[in-house]
Amino acid sequence: MSISASDPQHGWRAPGTEPVASPHVAGVLARVGEALDDLGALSLGALSDPDVTRVLEAATSAVGRVTAQACRVGVEADRRRLGDEIGARHTHQWWARRTRLTRGEAARLVRLGKSLEEDLHAPVGAALAAGSLRVDQAQVIVAAVDAIPDEVETADGPVRHIDASVRAQARDHLLEVAAEHDAKVLRRVGKHILDVVAPEVGEALEQQLLEKEAQNAAATAFLKLHDDGHGKTWGRFALPTHQGAALKLALHAIANPARHDHDALKDTKTGEWRPTPQRLGQAFGEFIERYPADRLPQTAGVNATVVVTLDLKALHTGLGVATLGNGDRISASTARRLACEAGIIPLVLGGKSMPLDVGRSKRFHTKYQRIALTVRDKGCTAEGCDMPPDACHAHHDLEWSADHGPTNVDTGRLLCPHHHRRAHDPRYETRTGPDNKVSFHRRT
């Protein structure tokens, strides 16, 4: 038997059928719907500017008010375990399925609703329900107050315990700030709220938090890049705050309109001003192309140098294609432009080149020999190995010391450290195939 708690008769209903709402609830929901219908029926074009402003502000306030009720009812649904009806693991899974919210959004609202039921956060819930607070502001205030630790070790040694009154003061101060500022400012204020309500411990706590954040940021920094095969490289990255700020300042300096012609700041097709993200992306490209290669650390004896291979005719005419060191192809006109940049080396086929043979005068391959090996081998030449050129060593097929082999490109090859050790391991025999790939076989 299934009993509907919302049915005034609490009578039996068939499994899977919807409960009947009480007349009171049905009336409330009908009035809400009618009010929204009336709002949607307004002819905005006929409204005065003050009326448009009032409607916009009222609608914004209503979003918070309705969300507050959704949070409150969502918590009640969680308390009653209504998700058990469909075997849901969590109430937010059931809620999301019924309303087409994402599970993440439903879970976020349930968590917020539970927090707003606590005595400490009840004033935040009341402000949200009254329409004087926005949803993201409420979330920031709750998170900032909850982040206040139970105790703080002060600079002079003793531990200061944080009681409920300090948290209440922090909450009230953030509510006052929220009356004038958005969630972004609130978040910044919330990070050092103890400086306001408990200054004797606030600075010590902020220092501890900032040190922890800096350690975490440095440990978790990352960069991921992938080429889409259509001329673009996409990526995601995370940097410590100070490095991100430095990068942003550098790109804004390069994108500064004072450095560019008026027409260069506009889209050639639409004539509209290029949006800031687009100009910053172009500045990022300029930053990469113009960074002096001689300031970069060396990898396997060579600076981080881009090598562009093209024939002499393409260099002169700008027609045709060129190849980067990793095998990607670009237009010859782009290659001509890159040939003028620092850190870009054109490897011209059919034209003059740097001398690549050193003979016995040097044991280690020169910078330009390494570049030639990179272009030719494109990585480790061991069968089945995909290590990139910058992770490889330059190996002598004829050993320099034992076999008096020369240091040149023809008798050299790229091998990753693992396969380079194999090449010098007397337990293995090395064989070179017609494709210049080497294989290793244990001697019997």
Disulfide bonds with the S-S distance in Angstrom:
none
